Amino acid sequence: MFFGAATFGLTESNFFAETLFVEFVGTKADLLAEMAFSLVWKVHVVSVALLKVRTVRLVFQKRFLVL
């Protein structure tokens, strides 16, 4: 009985610690995925902006060359 009771208490605390650890790892993974997506989105936005600037620059260069 004594060992069973001690094991139950230890198992319960281990379960609690493992649950907290899994939640922590899951939260960290979510945060890293969100940061990676945010970085990819920023790179996309900057790329599109640079492409627009380059396109406008080419249009103006062609316009001045034709005149």
Biopython code that builds the backbone (N, CA, C, O; Angstrom):
import numpy as np
from Bio.PDB.StructureBuilder import StructureBuilder

atoms = [
    (1, "MET", "N", (0.805, -1.193, 0.000)),
    (1, "MET", "CA", (0.000, 0.000, 0.000)),
    (1, "MET", "C", (0.857, 1.270, 0.000)),
    (1, "MET", "O", (0.589, 2.219, -0.737)),
    (2, "PHE", "N", (1.873, 1.263, 0.828)),
    (2, "PHE", "CA", (2.698, 2.460, 0.950)),
    (2, "PHE", "C", (3.381, 2.791, -0.373)),
    (2, "PHE", "O", (3.404, 3.945, -0.801)),
    (3, "PHE", "N", (3.933, 1.769, -1.009)),
    (3, "PHE", "CA", (4.625, 2.024, -2.270)),
    (3, "PHE", "C", (3.650, 2.426, -3.365)),
    (3, "PHE", "O", (3.965, 3.253, -4.220)),
    (4, "GLY", "N", (2.473, 1.838, -3.330)),
    (4, "GLY", "CA", (1.457, 2.201, -4.311)),
    (4, "GLY", "C", (1.040, 3.652, -4.156)),
    (4, "GLY", "O", (0.861, 4.354, -5.152)),
    (5, "ALA", "N", (0.884, 4.102, -2.945)),
    (5, "ALA", "CA", (0.492, 5.486, -2.686)),
    (5, "ALA", "C", (1.614, 6.438, -3.094)),
    (5, "ALA", "O", (1.364, 7.490, -3.682)),
    (6, "ALA", "N", (2.856, 6.058, -2.776)),
    (6, "ALA", "CA", (3.985, 6.909, -3.131)),
    (6, "ALA", "C", (4.137, 6.971, -4.651)),
    (6, "ALA", "O", (4.421, 8.034, -5.204)),
    (7, "THR", "N", (3.951, 5.857, -5.312)),
    (7, "THR", "CA", (4.053, 5.833, -6.766)),
    (7, "THR", "C", (2.960, 6.663, -7.395)),
    (7, "THR", "O", (3.194, 7.366, -8.378)),
    (8, "PHE", "N", (1.755, 6.585, -6.828)),
    (8, "PHE", "CA", (0.654, 7.369, -7.391)),
    (8, "PHE", "C", (0.946, 8.859, -7.299)),
    (8, "PHE", "O", (0.701, 9.598, -8.253)),
    (9, "GLY", "N", (1.463, 9.304, -6.172)),
    (9, "GLY", "CA", (1.779, 10.719, -6.013)),
    (9, "GLY", "C", (2.887, 11.151, -6.957)),
    (9, "GLY", "O", (2.826, 12.234, -7.540)),
    (10, "LEU", "N", (3.901, 10.306, -7.109)),
    (10, "LEU", "CA", (5.021, 10.621, -7.992)),
    (10, "LEU", "C", (4.566, 10.630, -9.449)),
    (10, "LEU", "O", (4.958, 11.498, -10.229)),
    (11, "THR", "N", (3.738, 9.655, -9.801)),
    (11, "THR", "CA", (3.235, 9.588, -11.168)),
    (11, "THR", "C", (2.381, 10.809, -11.484)),
    (11, "THR", "O", (2.443, 11.363, -12.581)),
    (12, "GLU", "N", (1.590, 11.213, -10.510)),
    (12, "GLU", "CA", (0.728, 12.380, -10.720)),
    (12, "GLU", "C", (1.565, 13.643, -10.943)),
    (12, "GLU", "O", (1.257, 14.450, -11.821)),
    (13, "SER", "N", (2.620, 13.809, -10.149)),
    (13, "SER", "CA", (3.457, 15.004, -10.332)),
    (13, "SER", "C", (4.238, 14.918, -11.644)),
    (13, "SER", "O", (4.446, 15.934, -12.307)),
    (14, "ASN", "N", (4.672, 13.709, -12.024)),
    (14, "ASN", "CA", (5.352, 13.545, -13.313)),
    (14, "ASN", "C", (4.412, 13.873, -14.455)),
    (14, "ASN", "O", (4.803, 14.532, -15.419)),
    (15, "PHE", "N", (3.185, 13.419, -14.352)),
    (15, "PHE", "CA", (2.197, 13.712, -15.388)),
    (15, "PHE", "C", (1.981, 15.212, -15.507)),
    (15, "PHE", "O", (1.894, 15.750, -16.610)),
    (16, "PHE", "N", (1.893, 15.887, -14.356)),
    (16, "PHE", "CA", (1.704, 17.333, -14.352)),
    (16, "PHE", "C", (2.898, 18.039, -15.000)),
    (16, "PHE", "O", (2.728, 18.961, -15.797)),
    (17, "ALA", "N", (4.112, 17.590, -14.644)),
    (17, "ALA", "CA", (5.319, 18.195, -15.217)),
    (17, "ALA", "C", (5.396, 17.937, -16.718)),
    (17, "ALA", "O", (5.745, 18.831, -17.488)),
    (18, "GLU", "N", (5.069, 16.713, -17.132)),
    (18, "GLU", "CA", (5.094, 16.395, -18.561)),
    (18, "GLU", "C", (4.051, 17.194, -19.317)),
    (18, "GLU", "O", (4.300, 17.645, -20.435)),
    (19, "THR", "N", (2.887, 17.373, -18.715)),
    (19, "THR", "CA", (1.829, 18.159, -19.354)),
    (19, "THR", "C", (2.278, 19.596, -19.540)),
    (19, "THR", "O", (2.082, 20.179, -20.606)),
    (20, "LEU", "N", (2.880, 20.170, -18.505)),
    (20, "LEU", "CA", (3.382, 21.543, -18.623)),
    (20, "LEU", "C", (4.464, 21.639, -19.686)),
    (20, "LEU", "O", (4.503, 22.602, -20.452)),
    (21, "PHE", "N", (5.346, 20.642, -19.734)),
    (21, "PHE", "CA", (6.427, 20.650, -20.718)),
    (21, "PHE", "C", (5.867, 20.564, -22.137)),
    (21, "PHE", "O", (6.313, 21.280, -23.032)),
    (22, "VAL", "N", (4.893, 19.688, -22.332)),
    (22, "VAL", "CA", (4.289, 19.538, -23.670)),
    (22, "VAL", "C", (3.584, 20.821, -24.076)),
    (22, "VAL", "O", (3.677, 21.241, -25.230)),
    (23, "GLU", "N", (2.879, 21.451, -23.137)),
    (23, "GLU", "CA", (2.219, 22.725, -23.448)),
    (23, "GLU", "C", (3.253, 23.791, -23.792)),
    (23, "GLU", "O", (3.051, 24.585, -24.710)),
    (24, "PHE", "N", (4.364, 23.808, -23.051)),
    (24, "PHE", "CA", (5.423, 24.781, -23.307)),
    (24, "PHE", "C", (6.026, 24.569, -24.695)),
    (24, "PHE", "O", (6.209, 25.523, -25.452)),
    (25, "VAL", "N", (6.332, 23.316, -25.024)),
    (25, "VAL", "CA", (6.914, 23.005, -26.334)),
    (25, "VAL", "C", (5.933, 23.343, -27.443)),
    (25, "VAL", "O", (6.328, 23.875, -28.480)),
    (26, "GLY", "N", (4.657, 23.040, -27.235)),
    (26, "GLY", "CA", (3.636, 23.370, -28.231)),
    (26, "GLY", "C", (3.515, 24.867, -28.436)),
    (26, "GLY", "O", (3.383, 25.339, -29.565)),
    (27, "THR", "N", (3.561, 25.612, -27.343)),
    (27, "THR", "CA", (3.478, 27.066, -27.437)),
    (27, "THR", "C", (4.698, 27.631, -28.157)),
    (27, "THR", "O", (4.576, 28.533, -28.986)),
    (28, "LYS", "N", (5.877, 27.096, -27.837)),
    (28, "LYS", "CA", (7.096, 27.543, -28.513)),
    (28, "LYS", "C", (7.039, 27.227, -30.008)),
    (28, "LYS", "O", (7.437, 28.046, -30.837)),
    (29, "ALA", "N", (6.546, 26.042, -30.343)),
    (29, "ALA", "CA", (6.447, 25.665, -31.756)),
    (29, "ALA", "C", (5.486, 26.587, -32.493)),
    (29, "ALA", "O", (5.756, 26.999, -33.621)),
    (30, "ASP", "N", (4.366, 26.909, -31.856)),
    (30, "ASP", "CA", (3.417, 27.843, -32.466)),
    (30, "ASP", "C", (4.054, 29.213, -32.674)),
    (30, "ASP", "O", (3.880, 29.840, -33.719)),
    (31, "LEU", "N", (4.785, 29.663, -31.678)),
    (31, "LEU", "CA", (5.434, 30.968, -31.765)),
    (31, "LEU", "C", (6.481, 30.989, -32.875)),
    (31, "LEU", "O", (6.563, 31.955, -33.634)),
    (32, "LEU", "N", (7.278, 29.932, -32.972)),
    (32, "LEU", "CA", (8.291, 29.866, -34.033)),
    (32, "LEU", "C", (7.654, 29.818, -35.416)),
    (32, "LEU", "O", (8.139, 30.450, -36.354)),
    (33, "ALA", "N", (6.562, 29.063, -35.536)),
    (33, "ALA", "CA", (5.872, 28.997, -36.827)),
    (33, "ALA", "C", (5.295, 30.359, -37.187)),
    (33, "ALA", "O", (5.348, 30.779, -38.343)),
    (34, "GLU", "N", (4.743, 31.046, -36.193)),
    (34, "GLU", "CA", (4.183, 32.374, -36.442)),
    (34, "GLU", "C", (5.268, 33.365, -36.842)),
    (34, "GLU", "O", (5.062, 34.191, -37.730)),
    (35, "MET", "N", (6.426, 33.282, -36.185)),
    (35, "MET", "CA", (7.532, 34.175, -36.530)),
    (35, "MET", "C", (8.053, 33.885, -37.932)),
    (35, "MET", "O", (8.372, 34.806, -38.683)),
    (36, "ALA", "N", (8.139, 32.607, -38.283)),
    (36, "ALA", "CA", (8.609, 32.243, -39.621)),
    (36, "ALA", "C", (7.632, 32.741, -40.680)),
    (36, "ALA", "O", (8.049, 33.279, -41.705)),
    (37, "PHE", "N", (6.344, 32.566, -40.440)),
    (37, "PHE", "CA", (5.342, 33.051, -41.389)),
    (37, "PHE", "C", (5.418, 34.570, -41.510)),
    (37, "PHE", "O", (5.310, 35.118, -42.607)),
    (38, "SER", "N", (5.602, 35.240, -40.385)),
    (38, "SER", "CA", (5.710, 36.693, -40.395)),
    (38, "SER", "C", (6.916, 37.140, -41.213)),
    (38, "SER", "O", (6.831, 38.100, -41.978)),
    (39, "LEU", "N", (8.035, 36.445, -41.051)),
    (39, "LEU", "CA", (9.237, 36.789, -41.811)),
    (39, "LEU", "C", (9.032, 36.552, -43.298)),
    (39, "LEU", "O", (9.428, 37.378, -44.121)),
    (40, "VAL", "N", (8.414, 35.429, -43.649)),
    (40, "VAL", "CA", (8.137, 35.142, -45.060)),
    (40, "VAL", "C", (7.203, 36.200, -45.624)),
    (40, "VAL", "O", (7.395, 36.654, -46.752)),
    (41, "TRP", "N", (6.202, 36.596, -44.863)),
    (41, "TRP", "CA", (5.255, 37.614, -45.333)),
    (41, "TRP", "C", (5.964, 38.944, -45.552)),
    (41, "TRP", "O", (5.704, 39.629, -46.541)),
    (42, "LYS", "N", (6.864, 39.316, -44.630)),
    (42, "LYS", "CA", (7.600, 40.580, -44.783)),
    (42, "LYS", "C", (8.487, 40.544, -46.031)),
    (42, "LYS", "O", (8.561, 41.526, -46.769)),
    (43, "VAL", "N", (9.148, 39.429, -46.263)),
    (43, "VAL", "CA", (9.981, 39.299, -47.455)),
    (43, "VAL", "C", (9.120, 39.414, -48.708)),
    (43, "VAL", "O", (9.525, 40.047, -49.684)),
    (44, "HIS", "N", (7.945, 38.812, -48.687)),
    (44, "HIS", "CA", (7.033, 38.892, -49.832)),
    (44, "HIS", "C", (6.603, 40.339, -50.080)),
    (44, "HIS", "O", (6.619, 40.810, -51.217)),
    (45, "VAL", "N", (6.223, 41.033, -49.020)),
    (45, "VAL", "CA", (5.764, 42.420, -49.161)),
    (45, "VAL", "C", (6.894, 43.299, -49.709)),
    (45, "VAL", "O", (6.662, 44.126, -50.590)),
    (46, "VAL", "N", (8.093, 43.126, -49.199)),
    (46, "VAL", "CA", (9.231, 43.912, -49.677)),
    (46, "VAL", "C", (9.534, 43.568, -51.137)),
    (46, "VAL", "O", (9.832, 44.457, -51.935)),
    (47, "SER", "N", (9.459, 42.289, -51.487)),
    (47, "SER", "CA", (9.715, 41.884, -52.877)),
    (47, "SER", "C", (8.702, 42.502, -53.831)),
    (47, "SER", "O", (9.066, 42.989, -54.902)),
    (48, "VAL", "N", (7.442, 42.482, -53.446)),
    (48, "VAL", "CA", (6.398, 43.067, -54.293)),
    (48, "VAL", "C", (6.612, 44.570, -54.426)),
    (48, "VAL", "O", (6.459, 45.128, -55.512)),
    (49, "ALA", "N", (6.964, 45.221, -53.330)),
    (49, "ALA", "CA", (7.207, 46.665, -53.385)),
    (49, "ALA", "C", (8.384, 46.986, -54.297)),
    (49, "ALA", "O", (8.317, 47.925, -55.091)),
    (50, "LEU", "N", (9.459, 46.214, -54.189)),
    (50, "LEU", "CA", (10.615, 46.446, -55.054)),
    (50, "LEU", "C", (10.287, 46.172, -56.519)),
    (50, "LEU", "O", (10.763, 46.876, -57.409)),
    (51, "LEU", "N", (9.487, 45.165, -56.761)),
    (51, "LEU", "CA", (9.068, 44.864, -58.128)),
    (51, "LEU", "C", (8.243, 46.008, -58.712)),
    (51, "LEU", "O", (8.403, 46.361, -59.880)),
    (52, "LYS", "N", (7.364, 46.583, -57.898)),
    (52, "LYS", "CA", (6.566, 47.726, -58.366)),
    (52, "LYS", "C", (7.456, 48.920, -58.670)),
    (52, "LYS", "O", (7.264, 49.596, -59.681)),
    (53, "VAL", "N", (8.419, 49.183, -57.814)),
    (53, "VAL", "CA", (9.333, 50.307, -58.041)),
    (53, "VAL", "C", (10.130, 50.079, -59.315)),
    (53, "VAL", "O", (10.318, 51.001, -60.108)),
    (54, "ARG", "N", (10.594, 48.862, -59.511)),
    (54, "ARG", "CA", (11.366, 48.560, -60.714)),
    (54, "ARG", "C", (10.511, 48.701, -61.967)),
    (54, "ARG", "O", (10.976, 49.213, -62.985)),
    (55, "THR", "N", (9.267, 48.250, -61.896)),
    (55, "THR", "CA", (8.362, 48.358, -63.042)),
    (55, "THR", "C", (8.094, 49.816, -63.386)),
    (55, "THR", "O", (8.134, 50.206, -64.553)),
    (56, "VAL", "N", (7.821, 50.616, -62.364)),
    (56, "VAL", "CA", (7.568, 52.047, -62.601)),
    (56, "VAL", "C", (8.802, 52.704, -63.186)),
    (56, "VAL", "O", (8.693, 53.533, -64.089)),
    (57, "ARG", "N", (9.973, 52.347, -62.684)),
    (57, "ARG", "CA", (11.217, 52.921, -63.193)),
    (57, "ARG", "C", (11.418, 52.563, -64.666)),
    (57, "ARG", "O", (11.823, 53.411, -65.461)),
    (58, "LEU", "N", (11.137, 51.307, -65.031)),
    (58, "LEU", "CA", (11.275, 50.892, -66.422)),
    (58, "LEU", "C", (10.283, 51.621, -67.327)),
    (58, "LEU", "O", (10.617, 52.002, -68.449)),
    (59, "VAL", "N", (9.066, 51.810, -66.829)),
    (59, "VAL", "CA", (8.061, 52.525, -67.629)),
    (59, "VAL", "C", (8.518, 53.952, -67.883)),
    (59, "VAL", "O", (8.405, 54.442, -69.007)),
    (60, "PHE", "N", (9.034, 54.628, -66.862)),
    (60, "PHE", "CA", (9.503, 56.000, -67.052)),
    (60, "PHE", "C", (10.719, 56.056, -67.970)),
    (60, "PHE", "O", (10.852, 56.986, -68.766)),
    (61, "GLN", "N", (11.600, 55.078, -67.865)),
    (61, "GLN", "CA", (12.766, 55.061, -68.749)),
    (61, "GLN", "C", (12.337, 54.884, -70.200)),
    (61, "GLN", "O", (12.865, 55.556, -71.085)),
    (62, "LYS", "N", (11.398, 54.000, -70.452)),
    (62, "LYS", "CA", (10.925, 53.813, -71.819)),
    (62, "LYS", "C", (10.209, 55.050, -72.316)),
    (62, "LYS", "O", (10.331, 55.408, -73.487)),
    (63, "ARG", "N", (9.463, 55.706, -71.445)),
    (63, "ARG", "CA", (8.729, 56.903, -71.846)),
    (63, "ARG", "C", (9.709, 58.009, -72.243)),
    (63, "ARG", "O", (9.478, 58.704, -73.232)),
    (64, "PHE", "N", (10.779, 58.180, -71.502)),
    (64, "PHE", "CA", (11.753, 59.210, -71.814)),
    (64, "PHE", "C", (12.565, 58.855, -73.053)),
    (64, "PHE", "O", (12.982, 59.742, -73.798)),
    (65, "LEU", "N", (12.791, 57.559, -73.279)),
    (65, "LEU", "CA", (13.528, 57.157, -74.472)),
    (65, "LEU", "C", (12.723, 57.375, -75.739)),
    (65, "LEU", "O", (13.283, 57.707, -76.784)),
    (66, "VAL", "N", (11.413, 57.191, -75.654)),
    (66, "VAL", "CA", (10.550, 57.363, -76.822)),
    (66, "VAL", "C", (10.449, 58.838, -77.191)),
    (66, "VAL", "O", (10.383, 59.182, -78.371)),
    (67, "LEU", "N", (10.435, 59.701, -76.195)),
    (67, "LEU", "CA", (10.314, 61.135, -76.465)),
    (67, "LEU", "C", (11.602, 61.621, -77.017)),
    (67, "LEU", "O", (11.736, 62.806, -77.322)),
]
sb = StructureBuilder()
sb.init_structure("model")
sb.init_model(0)
sb.init_chain("A")
sb.init_seg("    ")
for serial, (resi, resn, name, xyz) in enumerate(atoms, 1):
    if name == "N":
        sb.init_residue(resn, " ", resi, " ")
    sb.init_atom(name, np.array(xyz, "f"), 0.0, 1.0, " ", f" {name:<3s}", serial, name[0])
structure = sb.get_structure()
